[in-house]
C-alpha cells in the first residue's frame, strides 16, 4: 500500500475516533458535570465524618439501587412499560420501607438485616478517605456504561478491614453464581419447549397478579441482602430520625429510578430473550427470589447478588438457545448466549478488580495482609 494512502487511512481513523469521543462527551456532558461536582463535594467533606457519612450514604443509595435495579425490578420494569411509573414506584417503595423497618425494629436499629455483623464489617466508620466517598461515583460511572458490576464488592470492600472478609464474600458470591447458572439451565431446559408450545398469545390477567406478588417478594428479600451496601456508611444502629432520613431518601430515589424507567443499565435486561413477557419475567423473579432466600439464611456474610443474577440470566439464556429446533438457529443462538454470558462475567470481574484496587489503596491493614501473604 502506498505510504500516502496508509497515512490517509490512519488520519481518517484518528478523526473518526476523535469525533466518537467528542460525541460521547456531548451526549454525556451533563452526567460528566454532575460527577465532577459530586467528586469535588467528596473532596471537600471527607475530613468531616458526621457530614461525610451522609454524603457517602446519599451517593451510595442512588448508585447501588440504580445498578442493582436490573436484578430485582429490571424484569418488573421491562414487562410493565405500559403502566404509569408512579404505580410501580409506590408498590416497590412501600415494600422497601416495610422491609427496612422490620429489620430496624428487630435488630436494635440495624437496617442491614445483620449483614454488617460479620467480621470485617461490624465496625461503623469513624473517619473517611476521599476514595471511600468516591466509590459510589465510580459505581455511577460504571452503571452509566451499562456494566452489571457487584455493588457489594465495590462499596463494601472500600470499608472492610480484613482480607478474610473479602475472600468470604467472594466465595459466597461465586457459589451463588454457579448455583444460579446451573439451576436456571436445568429449569429452562425442562420448561422451554412447554412454554414455547403452550404459553402463547396474550397472557391471562392472573399472570399480572402473579408477577406483582413474585416481584414484591424478590424485592423484599433482595433488600435484606443488599441494604448493607448502602448502610455501610452509617452507624450500625440508627436512631428514629436517622432511620426516617435513610428510608425517605431511598424511597424518593426509587421514584426517580422508575421515572427514568431503569435508566441506562436497564438495557442489560431488555437485551435478554423474552423478559418483556410477564410470564417469563415472573418465572425469572420467582427462581431468583428462592435463591436469594436460601443464601440469606446460609450465613450473615454479605454476598454479591449481581453475580447470582447474571448466573441466573446466563443459564436461562443458554438453555433457551439449546432448545431451538433448527440446528442452524440453535448454533447461532448458542454462540450469542455464550458471548452474552462472557460479556456479563467480564464486566463483573472488572468490578471485582476495581473493588480490590480500592480496598488496597484505602486500607493499610489490607495492604499489610496482602504483603505478608505474598512475601512471607
Secondary structure, 3 states (H helix, E strand, C coil): CCHHHHHHHHHHHHHHHHHHHHHHHHHCHHHHHHHHHHHHHHHHHCCCHHHHHHHHHHHHHHHHHHHHHHHHCHHHHHCCCCCCHHHHHHHHHHHHHHHHHHHHHHCCCCCCCCHHHCCCCCCCCCCCCHHHHHHHHHHHHHHHCCCCCCHHHHHHCCCCCCHHHHHHHHHHHHHHHHHHHHHHHHHHHHHHHHHHHHCCCCCCCHHHHHHHHHHHHHHHHHHHHHHHHHHCCCCCCCCHHHHHHHHHHHHHHHHHHHHCCCCHHHHHHHCCCCCCCHHHHHHHHHHHHHHHHHHHHHCCCCCCHHHHHHHHHHHHHHHHHHCCCCHHHHHHHHHHHHHHHHHHHHHHHHHHHHHHHHHHHHCHHHHHHHHHHHHC
